[in-house]
Amino acid sequence: MIYLASQSPRRRQLLEQIGVEYETLKVEVDESWDGKEPADRHVLRLALAKARAGWNQVQTCAPAPVLGADTAVVLNDNILGKADTVDQARAMLRQLSGRTHQVHSAVALIDARGREHSALNVSNVIFRKLTDGEIDGYCATGEPLGKAGGYAVQGRAAVFIERLEGSYSGVMGLPLFETAQLLKGMPIN
């Protein structure tokens, strides 16, 4: 059993997919980006900060590994945050239309002995050219709200993706290969 320092339904679904037993933790971490920190360092730092926050919560419990993760949609070295409004989602989708962007997904694990481990996955996502009508229709579903880059690869936006080079699960929010490698042979105490 591990602790997942996340409330993300997608991360829970992905852990269940590979048969990992987990218990979720609610952690609060400042996820703001200063506009200068490289995306790979940013997501690694946040994944580790989430794992540390979770680790601090469970110190009085039976020791178990704590997993944290963070994902960022990156276009031209700029991190596109989560779309809070339809207008933000629309603007992000217009930027991504007909272009290749990267999704940086980091996972961090603090084992039962307090040792820190981390891994990074970077995937290329190629969007086809989108019409304004397609963008408006997608935004009307509400799906892009709260999503990095204003889209969900596992949802209706799948039809916008011409090609994905890398990890589907990483684009979804938890790179399963890297997660499994970190968990492999993990000591429980």
Beta strands, then each sheet from edge to edge (+ up, - down):
strand 1: 2-4
strand 2: 22-24
strand 3: 66-75
strand 4: 78-80
strand 5: 100-110
strand 6: 116-127
strand 7: 161-165
sheet 1: 2+ 1+ 3+ 4-
sheet 2: 2+ 1+ 3+ 5- 6+ 7-
end
